[in-house]
Amino acid sequence: MPKLPVAEARITVNGVAGDRLRIGDTVLLEMLSYTSPCKYNAQWFANGEFSRISQKLHPGWSRLYARVLAEGVVRTGDRVTVERQA
């Protein structure tokens, strides 16, 4: 995610752990693994319910760690393509 403020940045995908995401013409991300919810992020959730993004409790709602393989600029309307890894 961007390190500087942006008007909007949202990418939602499901079932891509272990795969790669190509975004637009240049960006390539390798989706590594699901994250564990952290109590320090409770402030960002209604009623502090950060466990709603637990992969164990709510499969498909977790965040993922990603490795940037090719950086670039992501723009509104860019195509997101899943490249399945064997």
ZAMAR-97297 format. One record per atom (N, C-alpha, C): x, y, z; atom name. Coordinates in steps of 0.2 Angstrom, whole numbers, padded with zeros to 4 digits. Layout:
BEGIN
(r (X,Y,Z),'CA')
...
***
This chain:
BEGIN
(r (0004,-0006,0000),'N')
(r (0000,0000,0000),'CA')
(r (0004,0006,0000),'C')
(r (0002,0012,-0003),'N')
(r (0006,0018,-0003),'CA')
(r (0008,0020,0004),'C')
(r (0014,0023,0004),'N')
(r (0016,0026,0011),'CA')
(r (0014,0033,0012),'C')
(r (0012,0036,0006),'N')
(r (0010,0043,0007),'CA')
(r (0002,0043,0006),'C')
(r (-0001,0048,0009),'N')
(r (-0009,0049,0008),'CA')
(r (-0011,0049,0001),'C')
(r (-0016,0045,-0001),'N')
(r (-0019,0045,-0007),'CA')
(r (-0027,0046,-0006),'C')
(r (-0030,0048,-0012),'N')
(r (-0037,0049,-0011),'CA')
(r (-0041,0043,-0010),'C')
(r (-0039,0037,-0013),'N')
(r (-0042,0031,-0012),'CA')
(r (-0037,0025,-0015),'C')
(r (-0036,0020,-0011),'N')
(r (-0033,0014,-0013),'CA')
(r (-0036,0008,-0011),'C')
(r (-0039,0004,-0015),'N')
(r (-0042,-0002,-0012),'CA')
(r (-0042,-0008,-0018),'C')
(r (-0039,-0013,-0015),'N')
(r (-0039,-0019,-0020),'CA')
(r (-0041,-0025,-0015),'C')
(r (-0046,-0028,-0018),'N')
(r (-0049,-0034,-0014),'CA')
(r (-0049,-0040,-0018),'C')
(r (-0046,-0045,-0016),'N')
(r (-0045,-0052,-0019),'CA')
(r (-0046,-0057,-0014),'C')
(r (-0048,-0063,-0017),'N')
(r (-0049,-0069,-0012),'CA')
(r (-0046,-0075,-0015),'C')
(r (-0043,-0079,-0011),'N')
(r (-0040,-0085,-0013),'CA')
(r (-0033,-0085,-0017),'C')
(r (-0029,-0080,-0015),'N')
(r (-0023,-0079,-0020),'CA')
(r (-0017,-0080,-0016),'C')
(r (-0017,-0083,-0010),'N')
(r (-0010,-0084,-0006),'CA')
(r (-0006,-0089,-0010),'C')
(r (0000,-0087,-0012),'N')
(r (0004,-0092,-0016),'CA')
(r (0004,-0090,-0023),'C')
(r (0000,-0085,-0025),'N')
(r (-0001,-0083,-0032),'CA')
(r (0003,-0076,-0033),'C')
(r (0003,-0074,-0039),'N')
(r (0005,-0067,-0041),'CA')
(r (0000,-0063,-0043),'C')
(r (0000,-0057,-0042),'N')
(r (-0005,-0052,-0045),'CA')
(r (-0001,-0047,-0049),'C')
(r (-0004,-0046,-0055),'N')
(r (-0001,-0041,-0060),'CA')
(r (-0006,-0036,-0060),'C')
(r (-0004,-0030,-0059),'N')
(r (-0008,-0024,-0058),'CA')
(r (-0006,-0019,-0063),'C')
(r (-0010,-0017,-0068),'N')
(r (-0009,-0013,-0073),'CA')
(r (-0003,-0016,-0078),'C')
(r (0001,-0012,-0081),'N')
(r (0006,-0014,-0085),'CA')
(r (0013,-0016,-0082),'C')
(r (0014,-0013,-0076),'N')
(r (0021,-0014,-0073),'CA')
(r (0021,-0018,-0066),'C')
(r (0016,-0017,-0062),'N')
(r (0016,-0019,-0055),'CA')
(r (0015,-0027,-0055),'C')
(r (0020,-0030,-0051),'N')
(r (0019,-0038,-0050),'CA')
(r (0020,-0039,-0043),'C')
(r (0015,-0042,-0039),'N')
(r (0016,-0044,-0032),'CA')
(r (0015,-0051,-0031),'C')
(r (0019,-0054,-0027),'N')
(r (0019,-0061,-0025),'CA')
(r (0015,-0061,-0018),'C')
(r (0010,-0065,-0018),'N')
(r (0006,-0065,-0012),'CA')
(r (0008,-0071,-0008),'C')
(r (0011,-0069,-0002),'N')
(r (0015,-0074,0002),'CA')
(r (0011,-0078,0007),'C')
(r (0008,-0075,0012),'N')
(r (0004,-0079,0017),'CA')
(r (-0001,-0074,0020),'C')
(r (-0006,-0077,0024),'N')
(r (-0010,-0073,0027),'CA')
(r (-0007,-0070,0034),'C')
(r (-0009,-0065,0036),'N')
(r (-0007,-0061,0042),'CA')
(r (-0011,-0063,0048),'C')
(r (-0008,-0062,0054),'N')
(r (-0012,-0063,0060),'CA')
(r (-0015,-0057,0062),'C')
(r (-0021,-0056,0064),'N')
(r (-0023,-0050,0067),'CA')
(r (-0019,-0047,0073),'C')
(r (-0019,-0041,0073),'N')
(r (-0014,-0038,0078),'CA')
(r (-0019,-0033,0083),'C')
(r (-0018,-0034,0089),'N')
(r (-0023,-0030,0094),'CA')
(r (-0021,-0023,0093),'C')
(r (-0015,-0021,0090),'N')
(r (-0014,-0014,0089),'CA')
(r (-0018,-0010,0084),'C')
(r (-0021,-0015,0080),'N')
(r (-0025,-0012,0074),'CA')
(r (-0033,-0012,0076),'C')
(r (-0034,-0013,0083),'N')
(r (-0041,-0013,0085),'CA')
(r (-0044,-0006,0084),'C')
(r (-0040,-0001,0085),'N')
(r (-0043,0006,0084),'CA')
(r (-0046,0007,0077),'C')
(r (-0044,0003,0072),'N')
(r (-0047,0004,0066),'CA')
(r (-0053,0001,0064),'C')
(r (-0056,-0003,0069),'N')
(r (-0062,-0007,0068),'CA')
(r (-0067,-0005,0073),'C')
(r (-0073,-0006,0070),'N')
(r (-0079,-0004,0074),'CA')
(r (-0079,-0009,0081),'C')
(r (-0080,-0006,0086),'N')
(r (-0080,-0009,0093),'CA')
(r (-0073,-0013,0094),'C')
(r (-0068,-0011,0091),'N')
(r (-0062,-0015,0092),'CA')
(r (-0061,-0022,0089),'C')
(r (-0066,-0024,0085),'N')
(r (-0067,-0031,0083),'CA')
(r (-0062,-0033,0078),'C')
(r (-0055,-0032,0079),'N')
(r (-0050,-0034,0074),'CA')
(r (-0050,-0041,0072),'C')
(r (-0053,-0046,0076),'N')
(r (-0053,-0053,0075),'CA')
(r (-0057,-0055,0069),'C')
(r (-0061,-0050,0066),'N')
(r (-0065,-0052,0060),'CA')
(r (-0060,-0053,0054),'C')
(r (-0054,-0051,0054),'N')
(r (-0050,-0052,0049),'CA')
(r (-0045,-0058,0050),'C')
(r (-0047,-0062,0055),'N')
(r (-0043,-0068,0056),'CA')
(r (-0045,-0074,0051),'C')
(r (-0040,-0076,0048),'N')
(r (-0041,-0081,0042),'CA')
(r (-0043,-0088,0046),'C')
(r (-0041,-0089,0052),'N')
(r (-0044,-0095,0055),'CA')
(r (-0051,-0094,0057),'C')
(r (-0053,-0089,0059),'N')
(r (-0060,-0088,0061),'CA')
(r (-0065,-0086,0055),'C')
(r (-0062,-0082,0051),'N')
(r (-0066,-0080,0045),'CA')
(r (-0063,-0080,0039),'C')
(r (-0062,-0087,0036),'N')
(r (-0058,-0088,0030),'CA')
(r (-0060,-0083,0024),'C')
(r (-0055,-0080,0021),'N')
(r (-0057,-0076,0015),'CA')
(r (-0057,-0068,0017),'C')
(r (-0056,-0067,0024),'N')
(r (-0057,-0060,0026),'CA')
(r (-0050,-0057,0028),'C')
(r (-0045,-0061,0028),'N')
(r (-0038,-0059,0031),'CA')
(r (-0035,-0055,0026),'C')
(r (-0030,-0052,0029),'N')
(r (-0025,-0048,0025),'CA')
(r (-0019,-0053,0023),'C')
(r (-0015,-0051,0018),'N')
(r (-0010,-0055,0015),'CA')
(r (-0003,-0051,0015),'C')
(r (0002,-0054,0017),'N')
(r (0009,-0052,0016),'CA')
(r (0010,-0052,0008),'C')
(r (0013,-0047,0005),'N')
(r (0015,-0047,-0002),'CA')
(r (0022,-0045,-0003),'C')
(r (0025,-0048,-0008),'N')
(r (0032,-0046,-0010),'CA')
(r (0031,-0042,-0016),'C')
(r (0034,-0036,-0017),'N')
(r (0034,-0033,-0023),'CA')
(r (0040,-0035,-0028),'C')
(r (0038,-0038,-0033),'N')
(r (0043,-0041,-0038),'CA')
(r (0044,-0036,-0043),'C')
(r (0039,-0032,-0045),'N')
(r (0040,-0026,-0050),'CA')
(r (0036,-0020,-0048),'C')
(r (0039,-0015,-0046),'N')
(r (0036,-0009,-0044),'CA')
(r (0033,-0005,-0050),'C')
(r (0029,0000,-0048),'N')
(r (0026,0004,-0053),'CA')
(r (0020,0008,-0050),'C')
(r (0017,0012,-0054),'N')
(r (0011,0016,-0052),'CA')
(r (0005,0012,-0053),'C')
(r (0000,0012,-0048),'N')
(r (-0006,0009,-0049),'CA')
(r (-0012,0015,-0050),'C')
(r (-0016,0014,-0055),'N')
(r (-0021,0019,-0057),'CA')
(r (-0028,0017,-0057),'C')
(r (-0032,0021,-0055),'N')
(r (-0039,0019,-0056),'CA')
(r (-0041,0016,-0063),'C')
(r (-0044,0010,-0063),'N')
(r (-0046,0007,-0069),'CA')
(r (-0040,0002,-0071),'C')
(r (-0035,0001,-0068),'N')
(r (-0030,-0004,-0070),'CA')
(r (-0032,-0011,-0069),'C')
(r (-0031,-0015,-0074),'N')
(r (-0033,-0022,-0073),'CA')
(r (-0029,-0026,-0068),'C')
(r (-0032,-0030,-0064),'N')
(r (-0029,-0034,-0059),'CA')
(r (-0029,-0042,-0062),'C')
(r (-0024,-0045,-0063),'N')
(r (-0024,-0052,-0066),'CA')
(r (-0020,-0056,-0061),'C')
(r (-0023,-0062,-0059),'N')
(r (-0021,-0067,-0055),'CA')
(r (-0017,-0072,-0059),'C')
(r (-0010,-0073,-0057),'N')
(r (-0006,-0077,-0061),'CA')
(r (-0005,-0083,-0056),'C')
(r (-0008,-0089,-0057),'N')
(r (-0008,-0094,-0053),'CA')
(r (-0001,-0098,-0053),'C')
(r (0001,-0100,-0047),'N')
(r (0008,-0103,-0047),'CA')
(r (0006,-0110,-0045),'C')
(r (0010,-0115,-0049),'N')
(r (0009,-0122,-0048),'CA')
(r (0011,-0125,-0041),'C')
***
